Amino acid sequence: MLKSSNNISSNKAIGSNYGLLLRDFFSGLEINYFILMFIVLTILLITTPNYRNASYIIKAISRNVEYGLVACMMTIIIIAGMIDLSVAGVMTLSATITGLLYHNAGIPMLGAIVLGLMGGLMLGMINGALVAYLKIPAIIVTIGTLYLYRGISKIFIGDHSLGHFPDWFNRVDRIYLIKIGNVNIPVTIIGLLVVVIIIFFILKFTSIGRKIYAIGTNETAAKFSGINVKRLKFLLFSLSGLVAGAAGILTTSRLLVVRHDMALGGELDIITIVVLGGTSILGGKGNVIGTLWGWLIVIFVRSGLSVAQIPIEQQLFVIGTLLLLALAIPNIISILKEKYLNIEIQKSLKKVIDSKNKKY
C-alpha cells in the first residue's frame, strides 16, 4: 500500500516536472504575438485560397528556413546586448567561397562545403575580435563588414552566377523525412526545430545561457561577477558567422545558384523576426520560441504579399512597419503598466495616510 502511494506521488512529481517544462518552453508565446499570428492567418485564409492547403504552407515555410536559422542565433546575440547586421553578407560570401572552390579549385563538393562553413566561422571571428577585443560597437562593426563581405563576393563573381552543382546537393529542402497525413515535412524544417529546441535549453538551463542574459542586462555587473565577457562575445559572433555560413550554403542548395546579391536586405527581415518575437533590442530579455513565432508571422506576411503581387518596394514598407510596431508596442505597454502601478501606489499611500489621520 505504501509502495503504491509512493509510485503515485512519484508519477505526480514527474507529471509536475513535465508541466513546468512545457510552461517554460511556451512562456515566450505572449498573447499579443499569438493574436497577431491569428489575424495574419485569418486574412490569408480569406484572401488567398492557397493557404487552405497545408502542403502550400509547408512549402512557404521551407523557402525561409535559412532566415529562421540565422534568426535563432541573432536572438542570442541581441539578448547579450549586441547586434549582427553582417549576417546576410556572411551568407553570401560563404556561399561564394563554396561555389568558387567547387568550380575553380576543383575541390569535391563536400570539401567545398566544409571550407565554406570554415569561411563563415572566420568571418564571424573577425566580427567578434573587433567587437570584443577592440571594443568597437557591434552595430558599427557589422554594418561595415556587411558591405565588406558582400563587396568581396561581388569582386570574385561579379554579376555572374555559379551553378551546376552535384545532384545530391541540389534542393536539400525537397528531402522529406516525415509525412503527416498527406503533407511531407522537409528535413530543413525538422533541422530548424531541432536547433530551436537546443538553443531553448541552452538559454534556459545552462550556465552559458545565464551568462548571456547577464551580459545583456548589465555588462559591468557581469564582469564583476566573474564572467569573461570578451571571450563570450567573441564566441557568440564566431557562432553567428558559422550559422550564417550554413544558411548561405542551404540557400545555394535551394536556389541552385550563387550570386553576389543573395539574401539582399535579409538582415532587415531577420532582425524583424527576432524583435517581433519579443526579444528586447536593448538586450537581457527574449527567447527563441518567440523568435519562431516571429519567423512564421514574417513568412506569412511576405508570402501573402508576394501572392497578391505586391511590388518588393511595398513589401519592404510593410516589413519596416512591422519592425517599428514590434519595437513600439512593448514600450507602450510598459509605459501604461508603469502609469497604472503609479496610480495604484498613490491610492495605497492615500489610504494609509487617511487611516492614520482618522486615528489622530
N, C-alpha and C positions, 0 to 999 in steps of 0.2 A: 504493500500500500504506500509505504514511504518512498519506495523506489519509483512508483508510478507518479506520485506527486512531484518528485524531483525531475522526472522526464518532462512533465507538463510545464513546470516552471522554466526548465532549460529551453524548451521549444518556444515559450513565450519570449524569453530573453533573445533568442535567435531572431524571432519574428520582429521584435522591437528594434534590434540592430539593423535588420534589413530595411525596416520602415524609416529609421533615421538616415540610412544611407541613401534611400530613394529621395527623402526630403531634401538632403544636402545636394543630390545630383540635380534636382529640378528647382533648387532655390533661386536660380538665376532667371527663371521664367516669370518676370514681373508682369502684372496684369496688363499694363499699357502695351507691352510688346505683343502679348497674346491677342489683344483687341485689334491692334494694327494688322497683325497677320490675318486675322479673321476677316477684316474689312477688305484687305487686298485680294484674298482668295475669293470672297463673295463677288467682288466686282469682276474678277477674271472669269469666274464661272458663268456670270450673266452675259458678259460681253464677248467672251472667247470660247466657242464650243470645244476647241481642242483641249481645254483644261478639264473637261469632263472625262477625259481619257487618262487613266493612271500611267500608261506607257509614255504618253507625251510629257507628263510631269516629270517622270524619271529621266527622260532624255534631256529635258531642260535643265534639270539639276546636274546631270553628269557632264554637261558642257561647261559647268562652272566650278568643278571640283578643285581646280588649281587655285582659284581665288579663296575658296574655303580653307584650303590647306595653309596658304600664306596668312590668312586672317587669324587662324589659330595661334600661330607664332607671334603675329602682331599683337594679339591680346596680351601675351606675356610681356612683350616689350613695353606696351602702354601702361600696364599695371605697375611696371617697375619705374614709371615716371618718365619714359623716353618715347621716341617715335622713330620709325624707319621708313622714310619716303623713297628709299632706293630700291625697294623690292621688285618693282616692275623692270627696272634696269638690270638687276641681278638675274631675273628670269630670262631676259633677252640675251645677255652676254653668256650665261651658262649654256643656253640652247645653241648659241653661235659657236662656242668652243666645241660642243659635242658634234655639231654638224661639220665644222671645218676639219676636226681630227678624223672623222669618218671619211669625208670626201677627199680632202687634200693630203692628209698624212697617211692614209691607208690603214688606219688603226681599226680593228674589228669593232662593231657597234657596241658590244658590251663594255669593252675597254674605253671607248669614247664616252659612254655614259658615266662610268666611274670617274674619269678625268673631268667631265663636265660638272659632276657633283663636287669634286675637289675644288674646281674653279669657283663654284658658288660659295663654298666654305671659305676660301681665301678672300673673296670679295667681302664677305661678312666680317672676316677678321680685320680687314683694312678699316671698315667702319668702326668696329669695336675698339681698335687701337687708337683711332683718332678721338673717339668719344671718351673712352675710359682713361687713357694714359696721357693724352694731350689736352684733355678737358675742354674740347670744343663742343658746343651744344649739339645734341643729336640732330635737331632739325636742320641746322646749317650744314653739318657733315653730309647727311643723307640727301639733301637737295642737290648738293654738289656732286655726289657720287651717282645719283640718278642720271644726271646729264652725262657724266663721265663714262659710265658703263654703257649707256645706250650709244654714245658717240663712238666708243671703241668698236662696238658691233657694227655701226654704220661704216666705219673706216674699212673693216675687213670684208664685209659682204655688199656694201653699197646698197643699191636699190634692187639687187638680185635676190632670188630665193634659193635656199638649199633644200633639196627634196630627194626623192628616190632612196628612201631608207629601207632596210630589210622588212619583209612582210611581218615577221614576228613582233617587230617594234611598232608598226603602224596600228593605230586605232586600238590602243590598250583599253580605252573606255568602252569598247564593244566586247570585252571578255566578261562573260557572266558566270557568277559562282552560285547565286541563289535565285530561285524562282518562287515568287509569292503569287499564287493564283495564275493569271496569265501574264504577269509582269516580271520581266527579267531584271535583276539588280546587278549593275556593273561592279566589277572588282574595285574600281576607283572610288565609288561611293562607300563601299564597305571599308576600304582603307582609310578614308577620311573619318568615318565614325570611330574606327579603332584609335586614330590619332587624337580625336576629341576626348575619348574616354581616358587615354593615357595622360593627356595634359590636365584633365579634370582631377585625376588622382594625385598628380604631382603638385598641383596648386593647393589642393585641399588637405592632403595627408602627409606631405614630406617637409623636411626642414628647408629644402631649397625653395619650395612654394612659399613658406612663411617668410623667408628672407626676401623674396621678390616683392611681396606685399609690403614688407617693412621698408624697403628702399623707396618704393613708390609713395608711401605715406610720409616718411621723414628720413631723407638720406643721411642727414647729420646724426640723428639718433641711431640709425642703423650702423653707422661707422663706430660710434661709441659703444654699441652693444657687441662689437667684435666681428661684424660681418665684413668680409673682404669685398667691398663694393666694386672696386676696379675690376677684380677678376670675374665677378658675376656679370657685370655689364659686358665685358669682353666676350664671355661665354654666350650670353644671350644674342648679341649681334652676330657672332660666328654661326650659331644655330639658325638664326634668321636667314643668313646667306645660304646655308645648306638647304633649308626648306624651300626657299625661293628658287634655288637652282633646280631642285627636284620638280617644282611646279613648272618651271620653264621647259624641262625635258618632257614632262607629261603633256604640256601644251603642244610641243612639237609632234608628239605621237598622235595627238587628236587632230591637229590641222594638217599633218603630213609635210609641213614645210617650216623652215626657219626664216624669219625676216627681221630687219632691224627695228621695225615698228610693232613687233609683237607685244601684246599687253600694254599698248599705249594708253596712258591715263588710268591704268589698273590700280595705281596707288590710291586714287580717289575712291574707287569702289571698295577697296579693301579697308580703308580707314572708316568709310561709311558703315560697312558691315560691323566692324568692331564697336564703334560708338553707338550704333543703332541697337546693338546687343546689350547695352547697359554698362560698358566699360567706361570709366571716367577718363577723359582726356588728360586730366591733371595727375592721374596715377593713384595707386593704392586701393582701387576698387574695380571689380569686374570679375567675370568668369567666362569660361569657354563655352558653356551651354547657351548663355545669352548670345554669344557670337554665332553659334549655329543657327539660332533663330533669326538674327540679323542677316545672315547669309541667305537664308531662304526668302526673307522679305525682299532683299535686293534682287535675287534671281527672278522672282515672280514679277516684280515691277519692271525690270529690264526686259524680260521675255514678253510680257504683256504689251509693252510699248513697241517692241520690235514687230510683234504680230499685227499691231494696229498701224504699222508702217510710219511710226513717228520718227522723224529725222534724228540723227545722232546728236546734233546740237541741242535739240529739245530734250532728249534723254538725259544729257549732262545737266540741263537745268533742273530736271526732276530729281536726279540723284543729289545734286548740290542742295536742293531744298530739303530733301530727306536728312542730309547731314546736319544742316542748320537746325532743323526741328529736333533731331536726336540730341544735339547739344543744348538747345534751349529748354526743352520740356523738363528734363530733370532739374535744371536750375530754377525754373518757375515753380515746380512742385516743392523744392527745398525752401524757397522764399515764402511760399504760402504756409508751409508747415511751421517755419520759424515764427511767422506772424501769429499763427494760431497758438503756438506754445507761449509766446509773449503775452497774448491776451489772457490765456488760462492762468499764467503765473501772476499777472496783475489782479485777476479776480480772486485767486487764492490769498494773495497778500492783503487785499482789501477785506476779505472775510476775517483774517487773523486780527487785523487792526480794529475792525468793528467789534469783534468779540472781546478784545482787551478793553476797549472804550466802555463797553457795557458793564464790565466787571468793576471799573472805577466809577 
